[in-house]
Amino acid sequence: MTSNSNNENLVPIYSVKSGNVEMVEKVVKTDKEWREILSSDSYSVARKQGTELAFTGKYHDCHEDGIYECVCCGTDLFDSKAKFDSGTGWPSFWEPVASQNVKEHEDKSLGMIRIEVLCARCEAHLGHVFNDGPKPTGLRYCMNSAALKLSKR
């Protein structure tokens, strides 16, 4: 965070490492800049609201311990301790590391209404959340592996 930042460019993000909510700058890049730093799959999913095919993403059957971060900006999104096998072919979580780290948006594409999940810091498309998950939340955050990177503990 730079000293000349105005509050409009700041967003509260919970950091797993520090255990605190920190005010950090939003990450805003041009389409060209995103294309240069992301793989084609990550760009398609995270910046163009794509979806990877079921059972093809590298994290759908991953059981390693760590924090899943945004592939675009590194924001902490999901803890592997909240991951479960939903049988859908996408990595699924029953909660994010902190509610302020994700944003939800109504998605009316594909002729249905779903709740899209975005990174709160850079607005990357992560996936969708559904009300058919396990306890304690009853939620299923169905994410795309291409929008995530696992930082192992």
Stockholm file with secondary structure:
# STOCKHOLM 1.0

chainA/1-153         MTSNSNNENLVPIYSVKSGNVEMVEKVVKTDKEWREILSSDSYSVARKQGTELAFTGKYHDCHEDGIYECVCCGTDLFDSKAKFDSGTGWPSFWEPVASQNVKEHEDKSLGMIRIEVLCARCEAHLGHVFNDGPKPTGLRYCMNSAALKLSKR
#=GR chainA/1-153 SS CCTTCCGGGEEEEEETTTTEEEEEECCCCCHHHHHHHSCHHHIIIIITCCCCCTTCSTTTTCCCCEEEEETTTCCEEEEGGGEECCSSSSCEESSCSCGGGEEEEEECGGGSCEEEEEETTTCCEEEEEESCCCTTTCCEEEECGGGEEEEEC
#=GC SS_cons         CCTTCCGGGEEEEEETTTTEEEEEECCCCCHHHHHHHSCHHHIIIIITCCCCCTTCSTTTTCCCCEEEEETTTCCEEEEGGGEECCSSSSCEESSCSCGGGEEEEEECGGGSCEEEEEETTTCCEEEEEESCCCTTTCCEEEECGGGEEEEEC
//
